[in-house]
Amino acid sequence: MTPQRSNIVAGPTALVDAVLANYQCGHCNSETTVALDANGTAHLLIHHDDGCPVLTGTLSAAPDIARAAQT
């Protein structure tokens, strides 16, 4: 089974927008996309490389999310 990881980013719109715009995994060349759900809420989709320790859950995405929020 392919690992699937999920992280929740919630807060003021400016914070969520910053994370959506600036997230970059520190461990792979991940690509990000944004999807809107049926309610119009934006969700960040992170497509990690195979074997990425964040994808497998070995390492947390929290430092990358914090870094994205600060820019």
C-alpha positions as CSV (number, residue, x, y, z in Angstrom):
1,M,0.0,0.0,0.0
2,T,1.3,3.4,-0.9
3,P,1.8,5.7,2.1
4,Q,-0.4,8.7,2.3
5,R,0.3,11.5,4.8
6,S,-2.0,14.4,5.6
7,N,-1.2,17.7,7.5
8,I,-3.8,20.2,8.5
9,V,-3.1,23.9,8.3
10,A,-5.8,26.1,9.9
11,G,-5.9,29.7,11.0
12,P,-6.3,33.2,9.6
13,T,-6.6,33.4,5.9
14,A,-3.2,35.2,5.5
15,L,-1.4,32.3,7.4
16,V,-3.1,29.6,5.2
17,D,-2.3,31.6,2.1
18,A,1.4,31.9,3.1
19,V,1.7,28.2,3.7
20,L,-0.1,27.4,0.4
21,A,2.2,29.7,-1.5
22,N,5.5,28.9,0.2
23,Y,5.5,25.2,1.3
24,Q,8.6,23.2,0.2
25,C,9.6,19.9,1.6
26,G,13.1,20.0,3.1
27,H,13.7,16.4,2.2
28,C,12.6,16.0,-1.4
29,N,11.6,17.8,-4.6
30,S,7.9,17.8,-3.7
31,E,5.4,19.6,-5.8
32,T,2.4,21.3,-4.4
33,T,-1.0,22.0,-5.8
34,V,-4.1,23.6,-4.4
35,A,-7.6,22.0,-4.6
36,L,-10.9,23.5,-3.5
37,D,-13.4,21.3,-1.7
38,A,-17.2,21.6,-2.2
39,N,-17.3,24.4,0.3
40,G,-14.6,26.5,-1.4
41,T,-12.0,25.7,1.2
42,A,-8.5,25.6,-0.1
43,H,-6.4,22.4,0.6
44,L,-2.7,22.1,0.0
45,L,-1.8,18.9,-1.7
46,I,1.8,17.9,-1.3
47,H,3.2,15.3,-3.8
48,H,6.4,14.0,-2.1
49,D,9.0,11.9,-3.9
50,D,8.9,8.2,-3.3
51,G,11.0,7.4,-0.3
52,C,10.7,10.9,1.2
53,P,10.8,10.5,5.0
54,V,7.9,13.0,5.4
55,L,5.8,10.9,3.0
56,T,6.5,7.8,5.0
57,G,5.8,9.5,8.3
58,T,9.4,9.1,9.6
59,L,9.8,12.8,9.9
60,S,7.2,15.6,10.5
61,A,6.2,18.2,8.1
62,A,5.9,20.7,10.9
63,P,9.3,22.5,10.4
64,D,8.5,22.9,6.7
65,I,5.0,24.3,7.5
66,A,6.4,26.7,10.0
67,R,9.1,27.9,7.6
68,A,6.4,28.5,4.9
69,A,4.2,30.4,7.3
70,Q,7.1,32.8,8.2
71,T,7.8,34.0,4.7
